[in-house]
Amino acid sequence: MEKKKIIMVIEKSKDHFSGYSENCDGIYAAGSSVDEVKADTIEAIRLIKANLPEERWPDEIKGDYELVWKLDVQSFLEFYSQYMSLSGMERATGINQKQLSNYLNRRAVPRRKQTERIINGIHNLASELLSITL
């Protein structure tokens, strides 16, 4: 049986990060970082299971499930800048550092085409990394 996927959307606000499930009612999380939202999501699911009878649990958390993280562009850039510089992001996406910085600092919001370039560039980099053996 295939694992159910719970899609968690993580967004950055002025003061914190928030998370909510796109496809499973009742799962919400918050924190001062993406990692804190991820941990709070796991805690929210634990609390649902601890405090509600199983017949009231959302179907998605019954049995095996997988958490899938969906970030907005700013949250993605902020979180992953600890692993990759804007210079590296520029090489991966083809979008110049100044524009990426504008997205990171919310001086601009990427159009759909730019968002797709970021997604495709990062996925291509990830595929390349996965193909490497040391």
C-alpha positions in Angstrom: 0.0 0.0 0.0 1.3 3.4 -1.0 1.9 6.0 1.8 -0.5 8.9 1.9 1.1 12.2 1.3 0.3 15.1 3.6 1.3 18.4 1.8 2.3 21.0 4.3 2.6 24.6 2.9 5.2 26.7 4.8 5.1 30.5 4.4 7.1 33.3 5.9 5.3 36.2 7.5 6.9 39.3 9.0 7.5 37.7 12.4 7.5 34.0 11.9 6.9 31.0 9.7 3.5 29.3 9.6 2.4 26.0 8.1 -0.9 24.4 7.2 -1.9 21.3 5.4 -3.1 21.7 1.8 -4.9 18.3 1.8 -5.5 17.3 5.4 -7.9 19.3 7.6 -6.8 20.3 11.1 -3.0 20.3 10.8 -1.4 23.7 11.5 2.1 24.7 12.7 4.2 27.7 13.4 7.7 28.6 14.4 10.6 31.0 14.1 12.2 28.8 11.4 11.3 26.2 8.8 12.8 23.5 11.0 10.5 24.7 13.9 7.5 24.5 11.7 8.5 21.0 10.6 8.9 19.9 14.2 5.6 21.6 15.2 3.8 19.8 12.4 4.9 16.4 13.8 3.8 17.6 17.3 0.4 18.7 15.9 -0.1 15.2 14.4 1.0 13.6 17.7 -1.5 15.7 19.6 -4.4 14.8 17.3 -3.6 11.2 17.8 -3.2 11.6 21.6 -6.3 13.7 22.2 -8.9 12.5 19.7 -10.5 9.1 19.2 -9.2 7.4 16.1 -12.5 7.7 14.3 -12.1 11.5 14.4 -8.5 11.5 13.0 -8.2 12.7 9.4 -7.9 9.7 7.0 -4.4 11.0 5.9 -2.8 10.3 9.3 -4.3 6.8 9.7 -1.6 4.3 8.8 1.6 5.2 6.9 2.0 8.7 5.6 4.7 11.0 4.3 5.0 14.7 5.0 5.7 16.8 1.9 6.9 20.3 2.3 5.8 23.1 0.0 7.6 26.4 0.5 7.0 29.8 -1.0 10.0 31.2 -2.8 11.1 33.5 0.1 10.9 30.7 2.6 12.8 28.4 0.3 15.6 31.0 -0.3 15.8 31.9 3.4 16.0 28.3 4.6 18.4 26.9 1.9 20.7 29.9 1.9 22.4 28.2 4.9 23.5 25.5 2.4 23.8 27.5 -0.8 24.8 31.1 -1.5 22.8 33.3 -3.8 25.7 33.0 -6.2 25.2 29.2 -6.3 21.5 29.7 -6.6 22.2 32.0 -9.6 24.2 29.3 -11.3 21.5 26.6 -10.6 18.5 28.8 -11.7 19.9 31.3 -14.2 18.3 34.1 -12.2 20.8 36.8 -11.1 21.7 37.2 -7.5 20.2 40.7 -7.2 16.8 39.4 -8.3 17.0 36.4 -6.0 17.9 38.8 -3.2 14.8 40.8 -4.0 12.7 37.7 -3.7 14.4 36.7 -0.5 13.8 40.1 1.1 10.3 40.5 -0.3 11.1 43.5 -2.4 9.7 41.5 -5.3 7.5 38.5 -5.8 8.5 36.1 -8.6 6.2 35.6 -11.5 5.1 32.0 -12.2 7.8 31.6 -14.9 10.6 32.7 -12.5 9.2 30.4 -9.8 9.3 27.5 -12.4 13.0 28.4 -13.2 13.9 28.2 -9.5 12.1 24.9 -9.1 13.6 23.4 -12.3 17.1 24.6 -11.5 17.0 23.2 -8.0 15.5 19.9 -9.1 18.2 19.6 -11.8 20.9 20.3 -9.2 19.4 17.8 -6.8 19.3 15.1 -9.6 22.9 15.8 -10.4 23.9 15.5 -6.7 22.0 12.2 -6.4 23.9 10.7 -9.4 27.3 11.3 -7.7 29.1 8.5 -5.9 32.0 9.1 -3.6 
